[in-house]
Each structure stands twice: as structure tokens, then as C-alpha cells.
């Protein structure tokens, strides 16, 4: 059999060359087909990564804006924290609201600050506040406390009508202002 192939090879060089080229081409096709799967996998991975990067690039301005908003909020919070030892400034905050709302503050006390835990980032500075005024004045006093720059939490409150009969209300508040540690 090998002798017949050898004679055919010698007698038909063109056909033999074509057969050789076909065999080499089939081997190349087989090798390339094996590589295509790995190339498709790599292409899918790079396409997915590119889409993720593109979405991050597209949202970058929004993220930068949000980050700046967060930094501004933290800065505003830090700038408006009460300092426990600065009693005059702390009380002046309430007295300035009093003057704007035509109310009286017959009772205003900063209480002792409880010992903060290590997990607390800020102090909670407690106050007892009593305000006397007409309905509009008391309402405005509460609104000014609510929209003011100091962050506070109302722990307890009570309303009562003043016995003087002048349509005056009395508001007693137990609040905590956020303070610097």
C-alpha cells in the first residue's frame, strides 16, 4: 500500500500537492475552531467589563454631585454642633428664636450631658425649655426650632393654657441638641 501511494505521489504531483494543502487547511481549521471559543469567551468578558466601565463613566458627574452634597451636609452639620462648655452661645440660640417669635422663655436650662459611649460620634446635649406666648408665637417658636441650623430631637413636650386668661399658651420641651464630642 505505501508503494502505491508513493507512485501516485510521484506520478500526480499537482493532485498530491492539492491533497497536502487540503490536509494542512483542515488541520488549520480545526486549530482555529478551538481558538474561536476562547476568543469569544474573552470578547464577552471584555465587553461586559467595558459596559460596566461605561456605566460608571456615565454616572460619574452624578456621583460627584452627590458626593459634594454629602460633604456639604456633613460640613453644615459640623458647623452647627453645640459645644457643651459654651453655655452662653448655646442659650443665645434659644433667646434669638425668642426675640423673633414674640415668645418668652421663663425657663431655659442646659442639663448635664450623659456619658457618651465610644460608638457615639456626637454628644447629645439636653435642655429643658419653657416658652410662653400666643398660639402664633408658640407655633413659630416650634417652627424656628425645627428649621434652625441646630440638629435636635424632642424627647418630651407638653402644652397648657396659662392661668392668666390672656389666651397665652405654655410649651414645655425636653430636647437634645447634637453636640461636638
C-alpha positions in Angstrom: 0.0 0.0 0.0 2.7 2.5 0.8 4.3 1.8 -2.6 1.0 2.6 -4.4 0.8 5.9 -2.5 4.4 6.7 -3.3 3.9 6.0 -7.0 0.7 8.1 -7.0 2.6 10.9 -5.3 5.3 10.8 -8.0 3.0 10.4 -11.0 0.4 13.1 -9.8 2.4 15.9 -8.2 -0.3 18.5 -8.7 -3.1 16.3 -7.1 -0.7 15.3 -4.3 0.0 19.0 -3.6 -3.7 19.8 -3.5 -4.3 16.9 -1.1 -1.5 18.1 1.1 -2.8 21.7 1.1 -6.3 20.3 1.9 -4.9 18.3 4.8 -3.0 21.3 6.2 -6.1 23.5 5.7 -8.2 21.0 7.7 -5.7 21.0 10.5 -5.6 24.8 10.5 -9.4 25.0 10.6 -9.5 22.5 13.5 -6.9 24.6 15.4 -8.7 27.9 14.7 -12.1 26.5 15.7 -10.6 25.6 19.1 -9.2 29.1 19.5 -12.5 30.8 18.5 -14.3 29.6 21.7 -11.6 31.0 23.9 -11.6 34.3 21.9 -15.4 34.5 22.2 -15.2 34.0 25.9 -12.5 36.7 26.2 -14.6 39.0 24.0 -17.7 38.5 26.2 -15.6 39.3 29.3 -14.1 42.4 27.9 -17.5 43.6 26.5 -19.1 43.1 30.0 -16.2 45.0 31.6 -16.4 47.7 29.1 -20.2 48.1 29.7 -19.6 48.4 33.4 -16.9 51.0 32.9 -19.1 52.9 30.5 -21.9 53.0 33.0 -19.5 54.2 35.7 -18.2 56.9 33.4 -21.7 57.9 32.5 -22.7 58.2 36.2 -19.5 59.9 37.3 -20.9 63.5 37.2 -24.0 62.4 39.2 -21.8 60.6 41.7 -19.5 63.7 42.1 -22.6 65.9 42.6 -23.9 63.5 45.3 -20.6 63.3 47.0 -20.4 67.1 47.1 -23.9 67.3 48.5 -22.9 64.8 51.2 -19.8 66.7 52.0 -21.8 70.0 52.3 -24.3 68.3 54.6 -21.5 67.0 56.8 -19.9 70.4 56.8 -23.2 72.1 57.7 -23.8 69.6 60.5 -20.2 70.0 61.9 -20.5 73.8 61.7 -23.8 73.8 63.7 -22.9 71.4 66.5 -23.2 72.9 70.0 -20.2 72.9 72.3 -21.2 71.7 75.7 -18.9 74.2 77.6 -20.1 77.2 75.6 -23.2 77.9 77.6 -23.7 81.5 76.6 -23.7 80.7 72.9 -25.9 77.6 73.4 -28.5 79.6 75.3 -28.3 82.6 72.9 -29.5 80.2 70.2 -32.8 79.9 72.0 -33.0 83.5 73.0 -32.5 84.6 69.4 -35.5 82.5 68.5 -37.4 84.0 71.4 -36.9 87.5 70.0 -38.0 86.6 66.5 -41.2 84.9 67.6 -42.6 87.2 70.3 -42.5 84.5 73.0 -40.9 84.5 76.4 -38.6 81.8 77.8 -39.2 81.9 81.5 -37.3 78.6 82.0 -34.2 77.5 79.9 -31.6 75.1 81.3 -28.8 73.2 79.8 -28.7 69.9 81.7 -25.7 67.7 82.4 -24.6 65.6 79.4 -24.7 61.9 80.0 -21.5 60.0 79.4 -21.4 59.1 75.7 -20.5 55.7 74.5 -17.5 55.1 72.2 -19.9 54.3 69.3 -21.5 57.7 69.5 -20.0 60.2 67.1 -21.7 63.2 68.7 -22.8 64.3 72.1 -26.4 64.7 73.0 -26.7 67.9 75.0 -30.0 68.0 76.9 -32.1 71.1 77.5 -35.3 72.0 79.4 -37.1 74.8 77.7 -40.4 76.6 78.6 -41.9 79.1 76.2 -44.9 81.3 76.8 -46.8 83.1 74.1 -49.9 83.2 72.0 -50.7 80.4 69.6 -48.9 82.0 66.6 -45.8 82.8 68.7 -45.6 79.2 70.1 -46.2 77.8 66.6 -43.5 80.0 65.2 -41.1 79.1 68.1 -41.5 75.4 67.3 -41.1 76.0 63.6 -37.9 78.0 64.1 -36.5 75.2 66.3 -37.4 72.7 63.6 -35.9 74.6 60.6 -33.0 76.1 62.6 -29.4 75.0 61.8 -29.0 73.0 65.1 -30.0 69.4 64.9 -32.3 68.5 67.7 -34.6 65.8 69.0 -37.7 66.4 71.1 -37.7 63.9 73.9 -40.9 65.2 75.7 -43.3 68.1 75.4 -46.4 69.5 76.9 -48.9 72.3 76.2 -51.1 74.1 78.7 -53.1 77.2 78.8 -51.7 79.9 81.1 -54.0 80.7 84.1 -53.7 84.5 83.4 -56.6 84.3 81.0 -54.8 86.2 78.2 -55.1 83.4 75.7 -51.4 82.6 76.3 -50.1 79.1 75.9 -47.2 77.5 77.7 -44.9 75.0 76.0 -42.5 72.8 78.0 -39.9 71.0 75.9 -37.3 68.4 76.8 -34.9 68.3 73.9 -31.4 67.2 72.9 -29.2 69.2 70.6 -26.4 67.5 68.7 -23.0 68.5 70.1 -19.3 68.2 69.4 -17.6 65.4 71.2 
